[in-house]
Amino acid sequence: MIDLQKLQKEIFDNKIAKGFNITDIPLEFSLAHEELSEAFHAYRKNLPDLGEELADVVIYLMGLATILNINLEDELLKKIEKNKNREYKKINGILERIEDI
């Protein structure tokens, strides 16, 4: 299993070492969005770099989480557990959350 905290630190350390942004939070959100758009483009065009583009998205999100002092591993585990306990129902053909248990 990958240690996400360690990986998050490694990604942030690389941002510092390479001189990438670590202070402009709106810019980081924009860059993460751009990477997600690139991944969608690769998916739509059936390009071979889809996996790499998705990896870029994760790298930007992990870097952003570090900038914001968020332990992404903890947040992921909490959110996965929360999602397990939600109930959904199709209403007019749309899956909607009806309750958190």
C-alpha positions in Angstrom: 0.0 0.0 0.0 1.2 3.5 -0.8 1.8 5.9 2.0 -0.2 8.9 0.7 1.2 11.3 3.4 4.8 10.4 2.3 3.8 10.8 -1.4 2.1 14.1 -0.7 5.3 15.4 1.0 7.4 14.1 -1.9 5.2 16.0 -4.4 5.4 19.2 -2.4 9.2 18.9 -2.0 9.5 18.5 -5.8 7.4 21.6 -6.3 9.8 23.5 -4.1 12.9 22.0 -5.7 11.7 22.8 -9.2 10.5 26.3 -8.3 6.8 25.6 -9.0 4.1 27.7 -7.3 3.4 27.0 -3.7 1.7 30.2 -2.6 -0.9 31.2 -5.2 -3.9 29.0 -4.3 -6.3 30.2 -7.1 -3.6 29.4 -9.6 -3.2 25.9 -8.2 -6.9 25.3 -8.5 -6.8 26.6 -12.1 -3.8 24.3 -13.0 -5.5 21.3 -11.5 -8.6 22.1 -13.6 -6.5 22.4 -16.7 -4.9 19.0 -16.0 -8.4 17.5 -15.6 -9.4 19.1 -18.9 -6.3 17.6 -20.5 -7.2 14.1 -19.2 -10.8 14.5 -20.5 -9.3 15.5 -23.9 -7.1 12.4 -23.9 -10.1 10.2 -23.0 -12.3 11.7 -25.7 -9.6 11.3 -28.4 -8.6 7.9 -27.1 -5.0 9.1 -26.6 -2.4 6.9 -25.0 -1.4 9.5 -22.4 -4.7 9.3 -20.5 -3.1 7.6 -17.5 -0.3 10.2 -17.4 -2.9 13.1 -17.5 -4.8 11.5 -14.6 -1.6 11.2 -12.7 -1.0 15.0 -13.3 -4.4 15.7 -11.8 -3.6 13.7 -8.7 -0.2 15.4 -8.4 -1.8 18.8 -8.5 -4.4 17.9 -6.0 -1.9 16.5 -3.6 0.3 19.6 -4.0 -2.7 21.8 -3.4 -3.7 19.8 -0.3 -0.2 20.3 1.1 -0.3 24.0 0.4 -3.6 24.2 2.3 -2.2 22.0 5.1 -4.7 19.2 4.4 -3.8 15.6 5.1 -5.3 14.1 1.9 -4.9 10.5 3.1 -7.1 11.2 6.2 -9.6 13.1 4.2 -9.9 10.3 1.6 -10.4 7.6 4.2 -13.1 9.7 6.0 -14.9 10.5 2.7 -14.8 6.8 1.6 -16.3 5.8 4.9 -19.0 8.5 4.6 -19.9 7.4 1.1 -20.3 3.8 2.2 -23.0 5.0 4.6 -25.0 7.0 2.2 -28.3 5.8 0.7 -29.3 6.6 -2.9 -32.5 6.2 -4.8 -33.3 6.8 -8.5 -35.8 9.6 -8.8 -37.1 10.4 -12.3 -34.1 8.4 -13.7 -31.6 10.4 -11.6 -29.6 8.8 -8.8 -30.0 11.1 -5.8 -28.7 10.8 -2.2 -31.6 10.4 0.1 -29.9 9.9 3.5 -26.7 9.8 5.3 -26.7 6.9 7.8 
